[in-house]
Amino acid sequence: MKCVVFTNKELDLEGLDVKDIYVIFAKGAKESITLSDRGEMLNLALSKIPIIKRAEELIEKLEKKYNVVGMSVVFEDYETEINRVLDAQKPDIVVAGRYMPITDKLLKSKTTILFYRGKVVFDRILYVHSEGANAEVAKQWLKKGKEILIVGIVEPMMPPEAHAKRMKEAQEKMKREVEELYKEFNASKVVLVGSIGKVKRIAREFDADIVILSRGVGKEAIEAVLENTEVGVLVV
């Protein structure tokens, strides 16, 4: 599996079947440094040297475990670099070891995204299934789990009285899809109607090691889950 790692520190990727790695070492420059004259431009350049050195040290560590196919060091405009590397490397997975913007290109791609929160463990998986989810991709990750809780979310349609029939159809469709996954993986199951914000409580009660989300829930919902959960989040 080919992986792009977006980070400023070493990550433990043992739980992933990673062979080839491209590293985006992302570190913001000091905001207090301006570029009003040549001397200050020199200061900015000098301030970046230790960061580049740390990036090189990280690469040396990674090369002992993986085939490192390349590296870039980014101080700003993360979105442009993420999109460039996506086009150039065509990775199977992008691992975010620090805050990483979710670009439109990344969300629309078929690349799996892992928001890293410590060691990658798949023993207890909370899978959030939603309309338009790529269940076949999700299944490849669910196979790693020992205990799986499947949550089907149907967002309410507004106004409710105008969409009662469609809402009922969406609920029934979701129940069927969750039932199929439940039988295949011998999982626990829950079908919800409402906000994806309930994921935090469910993840905590289930004591999940990782949350798997469908990219179909959208950027805002993914960011909401990231903000409200402490475990790793995998977007498929």
N, C-alpha and C positions, 0 to 999 in steps of 0.2 A: 504494500500500500504506500502510495506517495503522499507525503504530508508537508504542508506549509505551517511553520510555527511562528506565531506573532507574539513576541515576548521581549522581556528585558532581564530574564533570569533563567536559570536551569530548571527544566521540567522533568518529572518522572513519567515517561510515556510507556512504561512496561506493559500496561493493560491494553495497549493498541498494537496491532500487527503492522508496525511501521518499519520500512526498510530504507526508503529514500526521503531525505529531509531538505527543505529549503527554509532558511531562517530569515525572517524579517525582524531585525533587532530594533525595537521601537522605543525611543527615548526622547522626550521633549527637551528642547534647549531651554536654558534659563531665561525666564521672561524678563528679567531685569536688564539683559544685554540688548543694546540697540545697535543700529548700524549707521549712526550719524556721521562717523568719520572713519578713516582707515585704521586708526589705532583700536577703535572698538570692534571693527571687523576682525582684526587680528585676535583680539580677546575672545571673540566668539569662536573662531577657528581653534584656538588653543583649548577652549573649554570642551571641545568635542573630542579631543585626543584621548582622554581617559575613558570616555564612553566607547570609542572605537576599539580601544585596547580590551575593555571588558567583553565586547562582542567577539573579538578574536579568541579570548580565553574560553568563552562559551562554546565556540565552534570546535576548539581543540578537545573539549570534553565530549561533545556530541559525536565527533569523528571516531571515538573509541567504541561507540555503540551502533552508529548508523552510517549510511552512505550520504554524506552531506553534499548536495549537488549545487549549492550556492548560498549566498548571503547578501542581504542589503541592510544598511543602517539608515534609519529614518528618524528625523528630528521633528518633522511636521508633515502636514498633508498626507496623513495615513491612508485616506481613502484612495488617492491616486495610486499609491504603491500597492495596496491590496489588489486593486483592479488589474494593475500591470502584471503582477505575479500570477494572478488567476489565469490570465490569458497566456502567459509564457510557460507556466509549469503544469497547468491543468491537473491540480492535485485531487486526490480522492477525499482528503479531509484537511480542514484548516483548524489548527489548535490555537486558541487565544489564551496566552498565559498572563495577560494583563488586559486592561480595558481596550477593547477593539471596536471601532465603529462597524455597524452592519451595513455594508454598501448595498445598493440596489442590485448591482451585478452579482454580488455574493449570494444574496437572497434568491435571485432568479435562477442561479446555477443549480446543478445537481450535486455540488460539493457538500459533504457533511461538515458541520461546524461543531467543534467542541469548545465550550467555555470552561476552561480548566479551573478547578478549585481544590487542588491537591491531588493525591494519588488517584489514578483512574481505576475504579472498581465497578464491576457490573453484577455483584452478587444480588443486590436488591434494586430492581429497576422500577421506576414509576414512568409508565408510558402514557402520554397525553395524546389521544387520538382525536382528530378533528376532521371536518369536511375537507375533502380534497387531499387527504394525507397519502403519502407514498408508502403504503403498508408493506410493500415488498422490500424496500430499503430498510424500513424499521425492523422487519423480521430478522434481517441479518444481524442486527445488534441485539435483539431480544433473545436470540439463541445463546448469547453469552450469559444470560441471567439465571440465577438459581431460584429466586423468588420474584415474581412479576405482578405488579398491580396495574391494570389497564383502566384508564379514565377516559370516557368519551364525553366531549364537551360540545354542546349545541348552543351557540350564542342566541339569545332572545332576539326576535324580530320585532321591530317597532313600526307602527303601534301594534300591540299584540292582537287586538280584535280584527285587524285587517289581514293578518297573516296566520290565523289559527290553523287553517288547513295545511299550509306549507310547513308550519312549525311542527305539526303532528307528523307529517311525512318525514321531515328531517330527523325527528326523534326516533322514529321507527327504523329509518335507514341506519342511524348511528347504533342503535341497539343490535341490529343484525351484524354490522361490521365488528362491533366489540365482542359479540357472541362468538363469531368465527375465530377471532384472535384468542379469546378466552379458552376455547376448546383446544386450539392448536398448541398453546403453551401452558395449559393447565394453570392458568393465572387466576388471580382475584379480579373482580370487575366492578366498576362503578360507572353509571351513566349520569351525567349532570346536565342541567340546563342553567346557563348563567356564565358569570365572569370566570375567566381563566385565572383570576386572582386567588381562587380557592386552591390552586396548586400548592402554594406555600404550606397551608395547613395540612393538606393531604400528604405531602412529602415528609413533613415533620412527624405526623402520626404513623406513617408507614416506615419511618426511619430509612428512607431511600438513600442509596449510595450515589445514584445519578438519576436525573430526569431527562427523558427523551421527548422532544417536542417535534411536531410537524411544522415545517417552514410555512405551511398553509395558514397558520394562525396569524401570520403577519408580523412585521417588525416591531410594532408597539407592544404586542402581546409578549413577544420573545423578550424584549427589554424589561417588561413588567415582571416576568418570571425571574429573570436574572437579578433584578433588584431585590426580590423578595424571597430568594432561596439561598441556602448556604452551600449546597452541593453542586457538583458539576452539572452542566446542562448540555445535552447533545441535540443538535438541530438537524433533522433529516429531510 
